Amino acid sequence: MRDMVDRTMDRIVPWIASLPEQPMHRLDKAHKLARALREPLPEGGVSFRRLLGQLFERVIPMSLNTAGAGYLAYIPGGGIFHAAVADLIADATNRYVGIWAAAPGLVEIESTVIRWFAAMVGFPATSGGVLTSGGSIANLTAVVTARHTKLGPDFLRGTIYTSPQAHHSVKKAARIAGFPDENVREVPADALFRLRPDALQAAITADRAAGFTPAMVVASAGTTATGAVDPLGAIAEVCAREGLWFHVDAAYGGFFLLTERGRAALAGIEHADSVTLDPHKGLFLPYGTGGLVVRDLGALRRAHQVSASYLPPAQADPDCWDFADLGPELSRDPRGLRVWLPLKMHGAVTFRAALDEKLDLARDAAERIAALPGVEILSSPVLSLFTFRVMPRGSAEGVTDPLAIDVLGRRVLAGVNARQRVFLTGVEVDGRHVIRVCVLSFRTHQAQIDALVEDLAAVLDTLPR
Ligand SMILES: *Cc1c(COP(=O)(O)O)cnc(C)c1O
């Protein structure tokens, strides 16, 4: 055991140390290299040393450098090392946390983490939740809970409201939960890509008149495409008036609640019935940890609890949670440990400071990029994400062929990424290509923002006049 871990550490330490020098993407010939790994089930074994070499020299490098400091694409995570150590402990001791009675201590550690999250959102003592593998499963668990709470067994006329900018996992969740695709209504957004409460009210009223049963609103606390935060307070009022389940997808933005600016931006989230949070985004954890907190733990339990003769009876004390009754999973990893360990070791203060830094960095980046020639900011950072596009030189706004702007945007994006210091992605917003910057890795600091601005300026310089 020691030998395996020591050898592994001998690989991991230099690998992490080399992150700043690693290219941001290394996917040339990836198809061929990846296919070369296919093989039939091996009958015999090979040495650990050889497999480690294969992983660190051939397999892992063939990738986007998602753990790198310059990763400003999609939603960065980073992957703090403490979580890996927590997983080693959890996996090696292999305790069972699906039911409280099997490992009350580990279950309490996980439910304590969830109570921290619920308190951060502003939920009452009746609240609770469950850690999931990610935001998608958290959204699914919320949709199933809303369906069970607000609709009867015949729910095919039930409708869900969200904005055109909502994460696609909401539609996926609705489909898996059995709703026809068209029952997810995209309520028009405003010029800043936020769901419009007046349009929401109008859509609900129209649906009721047409014989539908409006059941749920999914608002976003930081959209993945543009970083928009829906007007949560006003949407909460519509939900309260109409008796709808109010879910907030805060997978990207939720942990900014630890900061003063984040709390201000996400005001109203405390009125939600349920909130999706993704520790593998805003708490910098490695991929594989999401979470759902609900105002009324009973609603979550009623939606998921099914008994079985081979399991011990459910806990009579509602304060002792059986996670198997709070979501779709039974056997799973004790994922609370990997959230608990870093928070206990470093305290909220460390995470708050890191998140505040990301807010500062995103503002700095947006200001400096806005000052570059031809750049037009499409959405300023509400949290740590903003979008922009580049206007062709000498063009007056509105006169330029929109297709030319899209082509130019893709070219600028490719040019910046080719420099291998930072990695950005683009996104379609209202059918138009825009470039986005999302600052959320714990490894991203001022140096990467400087590199981003330098590289972008250099690429813009190469554009034909
Ligand atoms: C990332 C994200 C999701 C999906 O979460 P996963 O953890 O990737 O499953 C859902 N909603 C939003 C707003 C997100 O940013």
Ligand as a Chemical Component Dictionary entry (heavy atoms), coordinates in Angstrom:
data_LIG
# 
_chem_comp.id                   LIG 
_chem_comp.type                 NON-POLYMER 
_chem_comp.pdbx_formal_charge   0 
_chem_comp.three_letter_code    LIG 
# 
loop_
_chem_comp_atom.comp_id 
_chem_comp_atom.atom_id 
_chem_comp_atom.alt_atom_id 
_chem_comp_atom.type_symbol 
_chem_comp_atom.charge 
_chem_comp_atom.model_Cartn_x 
_chem_comp_atom.model_Cartn_y 
_chem_comp_atom.model_Cartn_z 
_chem_comp_atom.pdbx_ordinal 
LIG C1 C1 C 0 -22.236 23.295 -14.486 1  
LIG C2 C2 C 0 -23.667 23.677 -14.399 2  
LIG C3 C3 C 0 -24.674 22.707 -14.294 3  
LIG C4 C4 C 0 -24.371 21.237 -14.412 4  
LIG O1 O1 O 0 -23.592 20.799 -13.368 5  
LIG P1 P1 P 0 -22.650 19.492 -13.512 6  
LIG O2 O2 O 0 -21.966 19.505 -12.221 7  
LIG O3 O3 O 0 -21.762 19.759 -14.676 8  
LIG O4 O4 O 0 -23.542 18.340 -13.720 9  
LIG C5 C5 C 0 -25.967 23.121 -14.124 10 
LIG N1 N1 N 0 -26.268 24.427 -14.065 11 
LIG C6 C6 C 0 -25.339 25.394 -14.184 12 
LIG C7 C7 C 0 -25.753 26.827 -14.103 13 
LIG C8 C8 C 0 -24.007 25.047 -14.351 14 
LIG O5 O5 O 0 -23.076 26.006 -14.473 15 
# 
loop_
_chem_comp_bond.comp_id 
_chem_comp_bond.atom_id_1 
_chem_comp_bond.atom_id_2 
_chem_comp_bond.value_order 
_chem_comp_bond.pdbx_ordinal 
LIG C1 C2 SING 1  
LIG C2 C3 SING 2  
LIG C2 C8 DOUB 3  
LIG C3 C4 SING 4  
LIG C3 C5 DOUB 5  
LIG C4 O1 SING 6  
LIG O1 P1 SING 7  
LIG P1 O2 DOUB 8  
LIG P1 O3 SING 9  
LIG P1 O4 SING 10 
LIG C5 N1 SING 11 
LIG N1 C6 DOUB 12 
LIG C6 C7 SING 13 
LIG C6 C8 SING 14 
LIG C8 O5 SING 15 
# 
